[in-house]
Amino acid sequence: MLKTLLVKNYALIDSLEINFHEGLNIITGETGAGKSILLGALSLILGYRADVSTIKDKAKPCVVEGTFNLDGHNLNTFFELNDLEYSNVTTIRRHISPAGKSRAFVNELPVTLAILKELVGQIIDIHSQHENLLLADGTFQLSVLDSFADNMDNLEAYCIVFNEYKNLNNEVSELKQKAQQAKADLDYLQFQLNQLTDVNLISGEDLELEKLQKQLAHAEEIKTALNTSSLLLNSEETSILTWLKEAETTITKIIGFHPMAESLAQRIESARIELNDIAHEIEIQNAGVDLDPKELEAVNQRLDTIISLQQKHHVSSVDELIELRDKLAEQVNEINTYDQTVDEKSRKLKDLHTAALKQAESISEKRISTSQQFEQNIKKLLTQLGMPHAKFEVKFETLPELRSWGMDKVSYLFSANKQVSLSELSKVASGGELSRLMLSLKSLMVKTKGLPTIILDEIDTGVSGGIADKVGNIINNMAQGMQVINITHLPQIASKGHHHFLVYKEHSNNTTRTQIRRLTPQERITEVAKMLSGEEVSEAAITNAKHLLDTE
């Protein structure tokens, strides 16, 4: 339950703190006093969007903080799953900076708004006037019935299977579409693959072929150069090697007479040995040069084939052609296995659909089996609210396809009078009737959901007199098992509260502030009397107020 609400720098509020209690907490005040402001501030810790325009002093942050008693509501697991520190008394705070930056905290630990909404959604239910419009919404109608039928765990399990089925169904559809398109391209892809495969490409061969092509094209020049070099180095008649040998012999003769002779002789010998080795290598290279026009033609043809493929596929190397060939092979293989993959996934899809359908049928059976009791409970509550001839019925239609909520389309049929046949709510119910019907639905929902707190924002719109008293009784009954915070303008309902708070405006120093305080028993009599007669409180109004409050 909500123990304390602290609001700072929000709209007309400088700073106020409210201590709420168990049972029925009533909030009243003149129109424009700020009751809606309180609800707006509270909505911030419920995860609603922050609006920087609501900050009173633009130089300071806005802070809204709520303290909740969570004891006995089994929220430990939620805190553990979201890495939050659990405490029976938990503090939730929302901080809005003047620049509009919003931060949320649970027990001083920062959380996202998604986590905040999920947590508070298990603690508080807020009903405001515009929610009556939800009565015409099929999703809301179904959620109320599911809440009454205790279908939530079944729906959660169903949604897991349904989402898996939906995702796989999308995957199979995309796969079939890709397969259809790919098969249309298969012949062309296969032709390209065959063309690249048949040439037996070898990584880097284009570079080697270019080298070989140059060598073969200049074979005659190469052979002439090698022959000439070989003759110069090692001919039988006059050669560099012969001259070097002769030079070495000549220098050796003066070794005994010249200090550098021995060193020079050694250097000449070293040069002769190196040149001899070079001459030998030239002979080997010369023997390897072949004047073969046929080989040159073969190399040219191979290069022409490679260059043609490179130009066709807009690449610049054999390695890129090989990479393309491998990709084409993967594509062709994928296309050839599409049918098998589609068949496998289709079988799994069928199994998932069967499982989801089975769960949806079970959920539907539970809805249908509890709908009669649901209808009876609503009729009973409507009778208590002064509508003894009201008729209420849940109409079921089976959808042609599974949806995220199952296989049912639900609509509420209603009639307030004997002579009027059942019809859709939006067509036959007045504002007051909608308010009473919504209150009936809410009273059933909160019991099945087990929420700690419900906040009712003028749910009594459109009712008055004796009906208002009966609405008050229903709200009072709700407060027997939970905390109810009820914002009302009707004295009959205000008098039912266990705790009564007054929202009012305070004017000082050219400033208007919204304030709230808990009324004493005597102040409460005066407030209810004002609600009965207006600002001028008569003795009759005081008497009536005492009667309503049962204080005579």
Contacts in CASP RR format, 6 or more apart in sequence:
PFRMAT RR
TARGET T0000
AUTHOR 0000-0000-0000
METHOD contacts of the structure
MODEL  1
MLKTLLVKNYALIDSLEINFHEGLNIITGETGAGKSILLGALSLILGYRA
DVSTIKDKAKPCVVEGTFNLDGHNLNTFFELNDLEYSNVTTIRRHISPAG
KSRAFVNELPVTLAILKELVGQIIDIHSQHENLLLADGTFQLSVLDSFAD
NMDNLEAYCIVFNEYKNLNNEVSELKQKAQQAKADLDYLQFQLNQLTDVN
LISGEDLELEKLQKQLAHAEEIKTALNTSSLLLNSEETSILTWLKEAETT
ITKIIGFHPMAESLAQRIESARIELNDIAHEIEIQNAGVDLDPKELEAVN
QRLDTIISLQQKHHVSSVDELIELRDKLAEQVNEINTYDQTVDEKSRKLK
DLHTAALKQAESISEKRISTSQQFEQNIKKLLTQLGMPHAKFEVKFETLP
ELRSWGMDKVSYLFSANKQVSLSELSKVASGGELSRLMLSLKSLMVKTKG
LPTIILDEIDTGVSGGIADKVGNIINNMAQGMQVINITHLPQIASKGHHH
FLVYKEHSNNTTRTQIRRLTPQERITEVAKMLSGEEVSEAAITNAKHLLD
TE
1 20 0 8 1.000
1 22 0 8 1.000
1 68 0 8 1.000
1 69 0 8 1.000
1 452 0 8 1.000
1 453 0 8 1.000
1 482 0 8 1.000
1 483 0 8 1.000
2 20 0 8 1.000
2 66 0 8 1.000
2 67 0 8 1.000
2 68 0 8 1.000
2 123 0 8 1.000
2 124 0 8 1.000
2 452 0 8 1.000
2 453 0 8 1.000
2 483 0 8 1.000
2 485 0 8 1.000
3 19 0 8 1.000
3 20 0 8 1.000
3 66 0 8 1.000
3 67 0 8 1.000
3 68 0 8 1.000
3 69 0 8 1.000
3 89 0 8 1.000
4 17 0 8 1.000
4 18 0 8 1.000
4 19 0 8 1.000
4 20 0 8 1.000
4 65 0 8 1.000
4 66 0 8 1.000
4 67 0 8 1.000
5 17 0 8 1.000
5 18 0 8 1.000
5 20 0 8 1.000
5 38 0 8 1.000
5 41 0 8 1.000
5 42 0 8 1.000
5 64 0 8 1.000
5 65 0 8 1.000
5 66 0 8 1.000
6 15 0 8 1.000
6 16 0 8 1.000
6 17 0 8 1.000
6 63 0 8 1.000
6 64 0 8 1.000
6 65 0 8 1.000
6 66 0 8 1.000
7 13 0 8 1.000
7 15 0 8 1.000
7 16 0 8 1.000
7 17 0 8 1.000
7 38 0 8 1.000
7 41 0 8 1.000
7 63 0 8 1.000
7 64 0 8 1.000
8 14 0 8 1.000
8 15 0 8 1.000
8 62 0 8 1.000
8 63 0 8 1.000
8 64 0 8 1.000
9 15 0 8 1.000
9 55 0 8 1.000
9 56 0 8 1.000
9 57 0 8 1.000
9 60 0 8 1.000
9 61 0 8 1.000
9 62 0 8 1.000
9 63 0 8 1.000
10 37 0 8 1.000
10 40 0 8 1.000
10 41 0 8 1.000
10 44 0 8 1.000
10 54 0 8 1.000
10 55 0 8 1.000
10 56 0 8 1.000
10 62 0 8 1.000
10 64 0 8 1.000
11 34 0 8 1.000
11 37 0 8 1.000
11 40 0 8 1.000
11 41 0 8 1.000
11 54 0 8 1.000
11 56 0 8 1.000
11 514 0 8 1.000
12 34 0 8 1.000
12 37 0 8 1.000
12 56 0 8 1.000
12 505 0 8 1.000
12 512 0 8 1.000
12 513 0 8 1.000
12 514 0 8 1.000
13 37 0 8 1.000
13 41 0 8 1.000
13 56 0 8 1.000
13 513 0 8 1.000
13 514 0 8 1.000
14 56 0 8 1.000
14 513 0 8 1.000
16 514 0 8 1.000
16 515 0 8 1.000
16 516 0 8 1.000
18 38 0 8 1.000
18 501 0 8 1.000
18 516 0 8 1.000
19 518 0 8 1.000
20 483 0 8 1.000
20 485 0 8 1.000
20 499 0 8 1.000
21 483 0 8 1.000
21 498 0 8 1.000
21 499 0 8 1.000
22 483 0 8 1.000
22 498 0 8 1.000
23 479 0 8 1.000
23 480 0 8 1.000
23 481 0 8 1.000
23 482 0 8 1.000
23 483 0 8 1.000
23 484 0 8 1.000
23 497 0 8 1.000
23 498 0 8 1.000
23 499 0 8 1.000
24 475 0 8 1.000
24 476 0 8 1.000
24 479 0 8 1.000
24 484 0 8 1.000
24 486 0 8 1.000
24 496 0 8 1.000
24 497 0 8 1.000
24 498 0 8 1.000
24 499 0 8 1.000
25 483 0 8 1.000
25 484 0 8 1.000
25 485 0 8 1.000
25 486 0 8 1.000
25 497 0 8 1.000
25 498 0 8 1.000
25 499 0 8 1.000
25 501 0 8 1.000
26 486 0 8 1.000
26 488 0 8 1.000
26 493 0 8 1.000
26 494 0 8 1.000
26 496 0 8 1.000
26 497 0 8 1.000
26 499 0 8 1.000
26 500 0 8 1.000
26 501 0 8 1.000
27 35 0 8 1.000
27 38 0 8 1.000
27 485 0 8 1.000
27 486 0 8 1.000
27 487 0 8 1.000
27 488 0 8 1.000
27 501 0 8 1.000
27 502 0 8 1.000
27 503 0 8 1.000
27 516 0 8 1.000
28 35 0 8 1.000
28 487 0 8 1.000
28 488 0 8 1.000
28 489 0 8 1.000
28 494 0 8 1.000
28 500 0 8 1.000
28 501 0 8 1.000
28 502 0 8 1.000
28 503 0 8 1.000
28 527 0 8 1.000
28 531 0 8 1.000
29 35 0 8 1.000
29 489 0 8 1.000
29 502 0 8 1.000
29 503 0 8 1.000
29 504 0 8 1.000
29 527 0 8 1.000
30 504 0 8 1.000
31 489 0 8 1.000
32 505 0 8 1.000
33 503 0 8 1.000
33 504 0 8 1.000
33 505 0 8 1.000
33 514 0 8 1.000
34 503 0 8 1.000
34 505 0 8 1.000
34 514 0 8 1.000
35 457 0 8 1.000
35 487 0 8 1.000
35 503 0 8 1.000
36 457 0 8 1.000
37 514 0 8 1.000
38 487 0 8 1.000
38 503 0 8 1.000
38 514 0 8 1.000
38 516 0 8 1.000
39 126 0 8 1.000
39 128 0 8 1.000
39 455 0 8 1.000
39 457 0 8 1.000
39 487 0 8 1.000
40 48 0 8 1.000
40 54 0 8 1.000
41 64 0 8 1.000
42 64 0 8 1.000
42 126 0 8 1.000
42 455 0 8 1.000
43 126 0 8 1.000
44 50 0 8 1.000
44 62 0 8 1.000
44 64 0 8 1.000
44 94 0 8 1.000
44 96 0 8 1.000
45 64 0 8 1.000
45 65 0 8 1.000
45 66 0 8 1.000
45 92 0 8 1.000
45 93 0 8 1.000
45 94 0 8 1.000
45 104 0 8 1.000
45 116 0 8 1.000
45 120 0 8 1.000
46 116 0 8 1.000
46 117 0 8 1.000
46 120 0 8 1.000
46 121 0 8 1.000
46 124 0 8 1.000
46 126 0 8 1.000
47 94 0 8 1.000
47 104 0 8 1.000
47 113 0 8 1.000
47 116 0 8 1.000
47 117 0 8 1.000
47 120 0 8 1.000
50 62 0 8 1.000
50 94 0 8 1.000
50 96 0 8 1.000
50 100 0 8 1.000
50 102 0 8 1.000
52 96 0 8 1.000
52 98 0 8 1.000
52 99 0 8 1.000
52 100 0 8 1.000
54 62 0 8 1.000
55 61 0 8 1.000
55 62 0 8 1.000
55 96 0 8 1.000
55 98 0 8 1.000
55 100 0 8 1.000
56 62 0 8 1.000
58 98 0 8 1.000
59 98 0 8 1.000
60 98 0 8 1.000
61 95 0 8 1.000
61 96 0 8 1.000
61 97 0 8 1.000
61 98 0 8 1.000
62 95 0 8 1.000
62 96 0 8 1.000
63 93 0 8 1.000
63 94 0 8 1.000
63 95 0 8 1.000
63 96 0 8 1.000
64 93 0 8 1.000
64 94 0 8 1.000
65 91 0 8 1.000
65 92 0 8 1.000
65 93 0 8 1.000
65 94 0 8 1.000
66 91 0 8 1.000
66 92 0 8 1.000
66 93 0 8 1.000
67 89 0 8 1.000
67 90 0 8 1.000
67 91 0 8 1.000
67 92 0 8 1.000
68 89 0 8 1.000
68 90 0 8 1.000
68 91 0 8 1.000
68 92 0 8 1.000
68 123 0 8 1.000
68 452 0 8 1.000
68 453 0 8 1.000
69 88 0 8 1.000
69 89 0 8 1.000
69 452 0 8 1.000
70 86 0 8 1.000
70 87 0 8 1.000
70 88 0 8 1.000
70 89 0 8 1.000
70 90 0 8 1.000
70 123 0 8 1.000
70 452 0 8 1.000
71 88 0 8 1.000
72 88 0 8 1.000
73 122 0 8 1.000
73 123 0 8 1.000
73 450 0 8 1.000
73 452 0 8 1.000
75 86 0 8 1.000
75 119 0 8 1.000
75 122 0 8 1.000
75 123 0 8 1.000
76 86 0 8 1.000
78 84 0 8 1.000
78 118 0 8 1.000
78 119 0 8 1.000
78 122 0 8 1.000
79 85 0 8 1.000
79 86 0 8 1.000
80 86 0 8 1.000
82 111 0 8 1.000
82 115 0 8 1.000
82 119 0 8 1.000
83 109 0 8 1.000
84 106 0 8 1.000
84 107 0 8 1.000
84 109 0 8 1.000
84 111 0 8 1.000
85 107 0 8 1.000
85 109 0 8 1.000
86 107 0 8 1.000
87 107 0 8 1.000
90 106 0 8 1.000
90 107 0 8 1.000
91 105 0 8 1.000
91 106 0 8 1.000
91 107 0 8 1.000
91 108 0 8 1.000
92 104 0 8 1.000
92 105 0 8 1.000
92 106 0 8 1.000
92 116 0 8 1.000
92 119 0 8 1.000
92 120 0 8 1.000
93 104 0 8 1.000
93 105 0 8 1.000
94 102 0 8 1.000
94 103 0 8 1.000
94 104 0 8 1.000
94 105 0 8 1.000
94 116 0 8 1.000
95 102 0 8 1.000
95 103 0 8 1.000
95 104 0 8 1.000
95 105 0 8 1.000
96 102 0 8 1.000
97 103 0 8 1.000
102 113 0 8 1.000
103 110 0 8 1.000
104 110 0 8 1.000
104 111 0 8 1.000
104 112 0 8 1.000
104 113 0 8 1.000
104 116 0 8 1.000
105 111 0 8 1.000
106 115 0 8 1.000
106 116 0 8 1.000
106 119 0 8 1.000
111 119 0 8 1.000
122 451 0 8 1.000
123 451 0 8 1.000
123 452 0 8 1.000
123 453 0 8 1.000
124 451 0 8 1.000
124 452 0 8 1.000
124 453 0 8 1.000
124 454 0 8 1.000
124 455 0 8 1.000
125 442 0 8 1.000
125 445 0 8 1.000
125 446 0 8 1.000
125 449 0 8 1.000
125 451 0 8 1.000
125 453 0 8 1.000
125 454 0 8 1.000
125 455 0 8 1.000
126 454 0 8 1.000
126 455 0 8 1.000
126 457 0 8 1.000
127 438 0 8 1.000
127 442 0 8 1.000
127 454 0 8 1.000
127 455 0 8 1.000
127 456 0 8 1.000
127 457 0 8 1.000
127 459 0 8 1.000
128 457 0 8 1.000
128 458 0 8 1.000
129 457 0 8 1.000
129 458 0 8 1.000
129 459 0 8 1.000
129 461 0 8 1.000
131 438 0 8 1.000
132 431 0 8 1.000
132 434 0 8 1.000
132 435 0 8 1.000
132 438 0 8 1.000
132 461 0 8 1.000
134 140 0 8 1.000
135 141 0 8 1.000
135 412 0 8 1.000
135 425 0 8 1.000
135 426 0 8 1.000
135 429 0 8 1.000
135 434 0 8 1.000
135 437 0 8 1.000
135 438 0 8 1.000
135 441 0 8 1.000
136 424 0 8 1.000
136 425 0 8 1.000
136 426 0 8 1.000
138 409 0 8 1.000
138 410 0 8 1.000
138 411 0 8 1.000
139 405 0 8 1.000
141 394 0 8 1.000
141 410 0 8 1.000
141 411 0 8 1.000
141 412 0 8 1.000
142 405 0 8 1.000
142 408 0 8 1.000
142 410 0 8 1.000
144 441 0 8 1.000
144 444 0 8 1.000
144 445 0 8 1.000
145 151 0 8 1.000
145 367 0 8 1.000
145 370 0 8 1.000
145 371 0 8 1.000
145 374 0 8 1.000
145 394 0 8 1.000
145 410 0 8 1.000
146 152 0 8 1.000
146 155 0 8 1.000
146 363 0 8 1.000
146 367 0 8 1.000
146 405 0 8 1.000
147 444 0 8 1.000
147 445 0 8 1.000
147 448 0 8 1.000
147 449 0 8 1.000
148 370 0 8 1.000
148 374 0 8 1.000
148 377 0 8 1.000
148 444 0 8 1.000
148 445 0 8 1.000
148 448 0 8 1.000
149 366 0 8 1.000
149 367 0 8 1.000
149 369 0 8 1.000
149 370 0 8 1.000
149 371 0 8 1.000
149 374 0 8 1.000
150 366 0 8 1.000
150 448 0 8 1.000
151 363 0 8 1.000
151 366 0 8 1.000
151 367 0 8 1.000
154 359 0 8 1.000
154 362 0 8 1.000
154 363 0 8 1.000
154 366 0 8 1.000
155 363 0 8 1.000
155 405 0 8 1.000
155 406 0 8 1.000
157 359 0 8 1.000
158 356 0 8 1.000
158 359 0 8 1.000
158 360 0 8 1.000
158 363 0 8 1.000
158 406 0 8 1.000
159 404 0 8 1.000
161 352 0 8 1.000
161 355 0 8 1.000
161 356 0 8 1.000
161 359 0 8 1.000
162 356 0 8 1.000
162 360 0 8 1.000
162 402 0 8 1.000
162 404 0 8 1.000
162 406 0 8 1.000
163 404 0 8 1.000
164 352 0 8 1.000
165 349 0 8 1.000
165 352 0 8 1.000
165 353 0 8 1.000
165 355 0 8 1.000
165 356 0 8 1.000
165 402 0 8 1.000
168 345 0 8 1.000
168 348 0 8 1.000
168 349 0 8 1.000
168 352 0 8 1.000
169 349 0 8 1.000
171 345 0 8 1.000
172 342 0 8 1.000
172 345 0 8 1.000
172 346 0 8 1.000
172 349 0 8 1.000
175 338 0 8 1.000
175 341 0 8 1.000
175 342 0 8 1.000
175 345 0 8 1.000
176 342 0 8 1.000
178 338 0 8 1.000
179 335 0 8 1.000
179 338 0 8 1.000
179 339 0 8 1.000
179 342 0 8 1.000
182 331 0 8 1.000
182 334 0 8 1.000
182 335 0 8 1.000
182 338 0 8 1.000
183 335 0 8 1.000
183 338 0 8 1.000
185 335 0 8 1.000
186 332 0 8 1.000
186 335 0 8 1.000
189 328 0 8 1.000
189 331 0 8 1.000
189 332 0 8 1.000
189 335 0 8 1.000
190 332 0 8 1.000
192 328 0 8 1.000
193 325 0 8 1.000
193 328 0 8 1.000
193 329 0 8 1.000
193 332 0 8 1.000
195 309 0 8 1.000
196 309 0 8 1.000
196 321 0 8 1.000
196 324 0 8 1.000
196 325 0 8 1.000
196 328 0 8 1.000
197 325 0 8 1.000
197 329 0 8 1.000
199 305 0 8 1.000
199 306 0 8 1.000
199 309 0 8 1.000
201 306 0 8 1.000
201 318 0 8 1.000
201 321 0 8 1.000
201 322 0 8 1.000
201 325 0 8 1.000
202 318 0 8 1.000
203 318 0 8 1.000
203 319 0 8 1.000
203 322 0 8 1.000
204 317 0 8 1.000
204 318 0 8 1.000
204 319 0 8 1.000
205 306 0 8 1.000
205 318 0 8 1.000
206 303 0 8 1.000
206 306 0 8 1.000
206 317 0 8 1.000
206 318 0 8 1.000
209 299 0 8 1.000
209 302 0 8 1.000
209 303 0 8 1.000
209 306 0 8 1.000
210 303 0 8 1.000
212 299 0 8 1.000
213 296 0 8 1.000
213 299 0 8 1.000
213 300 0 8 1.000
213 303 0 8 1.000
215 222 0 8 1.000
215 289 0 8 1.000
216 292 0 8 1.000
216 295 0 8 1.000
216 296 0 8 1.000
216 299 0 8 1.000
217 296 0 8 1.000
219 289 0 8 1.000
219 290 0 8 1.000
219 291 0 8 1.000
219 292 0 8 1.000
219 296 0 8 1.000
220 291 0 8 1.000
222 289 0 8 1.000
223 286 0 8 1.000
223 289 0 8 1.000
223 291 0 8 1.000
226 282 0 8 1.000
226 285 0 8 1.000
226 286 0 8 1.000
226 289 0 8 1.000
227 286 0 8 1.000
229 282 0 8 1.000
230 279 0 8 1.000
230 282 0 8 1.000
230 283 0 8 1.000
230 286 0 8 1.000
231 239 0 8 1.000
232 239 0 8 1.000
232 240 0 8 1.000
233 239 0 8 1.000
233 240 0 8 1.000
233 241 0 8 1.000
233 275 0 8 1.000
233 276 0 8 1.000
233 278 0 8 1.000
233 279 0 8 1.000
233 282 0 8 1.000
234 240 0 8 1.000
234 241 0 8 1.000
234 276 0 8 1.000
234 279 0 8 1.000
240 275 0 8 1.000
241 272 0 8 1.000
241 275 0 8 1.000
241 276 0 8 1.000
241 279 0 8 1.000
244 268 0 8 1.000
244 271 0 8 1.000
244 272 0 8 1.000
244 275 0 8 1.000
245 272 0 8 1.000
247 268 0 8 1.000
248 265 0 8 1.000
248 268 0 8 1.000
248 269 0 8 1.000
248 272 0 8 1.000
251 261 0 8 1.000
251 264 0 8 1.000
251 265 0 8 1.000
251 268 0 8 1.000
252 261 0 8 1.000
252 265 0 8 1.000
254 261 0 8 1.000
255 261 0 8 1.000
255 262 0 8 1.000
255 265 0 8 1.000
306 318 0 8 1.000
306 321 0 8 1.000
309 321 0 8 1.000
310 316 0 8 1.000
310 317 0 8 1.000
310 320 0 8 1.000
310 321 0 8 1.000
313 320 0 8 1.000
313 321 0 8 1.000
313 324 0 8 1.000
315 321 0 8 1.000
315 324 0 8 1.000
353 402 0 8 1.000
356 402 0 8 1.000
357 402 0 8 1.000
357 407 0 8 1.000
360 402 0 8 1.000
360 406 0 8 1.000
360 407 0 8 1.000
361 407 0 8 1.000
363 406 0 8 1.000
363 408 0 8 1.000
364 396 0 8 1.000
364 398 0 8 1.000
364 406 0 8 1.000
364 407 0 8 1.000
364 408 0 8 1.000
367 396 0 8 1.000
367 408 0 8 1.000
367 410 0 8 1.000
368 396 0 8 1.000
371 394 0 8 1.000
371 396 0 8 1.000
374 394 0 8 1.000
374 444 0 8 1.000
375 392 0 8 1.000
375 393 0 8 1.000
375 394 0 8 1.000
377 440 0 8 1.000
377 444 0 8 1.000
378 392 0 8 1.000
378 437 0 8 1.000
378 440 0 8 1.000
378 441 0 8 1.000
378 444 0 8 1.000
379 390 0 8 1.000
379 391 0 8 1.000
379 392 0 8 1.000
381 439 0 8 1.000
381 440 0 8 1.000
381 443 0 8 1.000
381 444 0 8 1.000
381 474 0 8 1.000
382 390 0 8 1.000
382 392 0 8 1.000
382 436 0 8 1.000
382 437 0 8 1.000
382 440 0 8 1.000
383 390 0 8 1.000
384 470 0 8 1.000
384 473 0 8 1.000
384 474 0 8 1.000
385 436 0 8 1.000
385 439 0 8 1.000
385 440 0 8 1.000
385 463 0 8 1.000
385 467 0 8 1.000
385 470 0 8 1.000
385 471 0 8 1.000
385 474 0 8 1.000
386 436 0 8 1.000
386 467 0 8 1.000
386 470 0 8 1.000
387 416 0 8 1.000
387 433 0 8 1.000
387 436 0 8 1.000
389 416 0 8 1.000
389 417 0 8 1.000
389 418 0 8 1.000
390 414 0 8 1.000
390 415 0 8 1.000
390 416 0 8 1.000
390 433 0 8 1.000
391 413 0 8 1.000
391 414 0 8 1.000
391 415 0 8 1.000
391 422 0 8 1.000
392 412 0 8 1.000
392 413 0 8 1.000
392 414 0 8 1.000
392 437 0 8 1.000
393 412 0 8 1.000
393 413 0 8 1.000
393 414 0 8 1.000
393 422 0 8 1.000
394 410 0 8 1.000
394 411 0 8 1.000
394 412 0 8 1.000
394 413 0 8 1.000
395 410 0 8 1.000
395 411 0 8 1.000
395 412 0 8 1.000
395 413 0 8 1.000
396 408 0 8 1.000
396 409 0 8 1.000
396 410 0 8 1.000
397 408 0 8 1.000
397 409 0 8 1.000
397 410 0 8 1.000
397 411 0 8 1.000
398 407 0 8 1.000
398 408 0 8 1.000
398 409 0 8 1.000
399 406 0 8 1.000
399 407 0 8 1.000
399 408 0 8 1.000
399 409 0 8 1.000
411 424 0 8 1.000
412 424 0 8 1.000
412 425 0 8 1.000
413 422 0 8 1.000
413 423 0 8 1.000
413 424 0 8 1.000
413 425 0 8 1.000
414 422 0 8 1.000
414 423 0 8 1.000
414 424 0 8 1.000
414 425 0 8 1.000
414 428 0 8 1.000
414 429 0 8 1.000
414 433 0 8 1.000
414 437 0 8 1.000
415 421 0 8 1.000
415 422 0 8 1.000
415 423 0 8 1.000
415 428 0 8 1.000
416 428 0 8 1.000
416 429 0 8 1.000
416 430 0 8 1.000
416 433 0 8 1.000
420 428 0 8 1.000
425 434 0 8 1.000
425 437 0 8 1.000
429 437 0 8 1.000
431 461 0 8 1.000
431 462 0 8 1.000
432 461 0 8 1.000
432 462 0 8 1.000
432 463 0 8 1.000
435 459 0 8 1.000
435 460 0 8 1.000
435 461 0 8 1.000
435 462 0 8 1.000
435 463 0 8 1.000
435 471 0 8 1.000
436 463 0 8 1.000
436 467 0 8 1.000
436 471 0 8 1.000
438 459 0 8 1.000
439 456 0 8 1.000
439 459 0 8 1.000
439 460 0 8 1.000
439 471 0 8 1.000
439 474 0 8 1.000
439 475 0 8 1.000
440 474 0 8 1.000
442 454 0 8 1.000
442 456 0 8 1.000
442 459 0 8 1.000
442 478 0 8 1.000
443 474 0 8 1.000
443 477 0 8 1.000
443 478 0 8 1.000
446 454 0 8 1.000
446 478 0 8 1.000
446 482 0 8 1.000
447 478 0 8 1.000
450 482 0 8 1.000
451 482 0 8 1.000
452 482 0 8 1.000
452 483 0 8 1.000
453 482 0 8 1.000
453 483 0 8 1.000
453 484 0 8 1.000
453 485 0 8 1.000
454 478 0 8 1.000
454 482 0 8 1.000
454 483 0 8 1.000
454 484 0 8 1.000
454 485 0 8 1.000
455 484 0 8 1.000
455 485 0 8 1.000
455 486 0 8 1.000
455 487 0 8 1.000
456 475 0 8 1.000
456 484 0 8 1.000
456 485 0 8 1.000
456 486 0 8 1.000
456 487 0 8 1.000
456 488 0 8 1.000
457 487 0 8 1.000
458 487 0 8 1.000
458 488 0 8 1.000
458 489 0 8 1.000
459 471 0 8 1.000
459 475 0 8 1.000
459 486 0 8 1.000
460 468 0 8 1.000
460 471 0 8 1.000
460 472 0 8 1.000
460 488 0 8 1.000
460 489 0 8 1.000
460 490 0 8 1.000
460 493 0 8 1.000
463 471 0 8 1.000
463 490 0 8 1.000
464 490 0 8 1.000
465 492 0 8 1.000
466 492 0 8 1.000
468 490 0 8 1.000
468 492 0 8 1.000
468 493 0 8 1.000
469 492 0 8 1.000
469 493 0 8 1.000
471 490 0 8 1.000
471 492 0 8 1.000
471 493 0 8 1.000
472 492 0 8 1.000
472 493 0 8 1.000
472 496 0 8 1.000
473 496 0 8 1.000
475 484 0 8 1.000
475 486 0 8 1.000
475 493 0 8 1.000
475 496 0 8 1.000
476 496 0 8 1.000
476 497 0 8 1.000
478 484 0 8 1.000
479 497 0 8 1.000
479 498 0 8 1.000
486 493 0 8 1.000
486 497 0 8 1.000
488 494 0 8 1.000
489 531 0 8 1.000
490 531 0 8 1.000
491 528 0 8 1.000
491 531 0 8 1.000
491 532 0 8 1.000
491 545 0 8 1.000
491 548 0 8 1.000
492 548 0 8 1.000
494 500 0 8 1.000
494 527 0 8 1.000
494 528 0 8 1.000
494 531 0 8 1.000
495 528 0 8 1.000
495 545 0 8 1.000
495 548 0 8 1.000
495 549 0 8 1.000
495 550 0 8 1.000
499 518 0 8 1.000
500 518 0 8 1.000
500 519 0 8 1.000
500 524 0 8 1.000
500 527 0 8 1.000
501 516 0 8 1.000
501 517 0 8 1.000
501 518 0 8 1.000
501 519 0 8 1.000
502 516 0 8 1.000
502 517 0 8 1.000
502 519 0 8 1.000
502 523 0 8 1.000
502 527 0 8 1.000
503 514 0 8 1.000
503 515 0 8 1.000
503 516 0 8 1.000
504 514 0 8 1.000
504 515 0 8 1.000
504 516 0 8 1.000
504 517 0 8 1.000
505 512 0 8 1.000
505 513 0 8 1.000
505 514 0 8 1.000
505 515 0 8 1.000
506 512 0 8 1.000
506 513 0 8 1.000
506 514 0 8 1.000
506 515 0 8 1.000
507 513 0 8 1.000
519 527 0 8 1.000
521 551 0 8 1.000
524 549 0 8 1.000
525 542 0 8 1.000
525 545 0 8 1.000
525 546 0 8 1.000
525 549 0 8 1.000
525 551 0 8 1.000
526 537 0 8 1.000
526 542 0 8 1.000
526 545 0 8 1.000
528 545 0 8 1.000
528 548 0 8 1.000
528 549 0 8 1.000
529 537 0 8 1.000
529 538 0 8 1.000
529 541 0 8 1.000
529 542 0 8 1.000
529 544 0 8 1.000
529 545 0 8 1.000
530 537 0 8 1.000
530 541 0 8 1.000
532 541 0 8 1.000
532 544 0 8 1.000
532 545 0 8 1.000
533 540 0 8 1.000
533 541 0 8 1.000
534 541 0 8 1.000
543 552 0 8 1.000
546 552 0 8 1.000
END
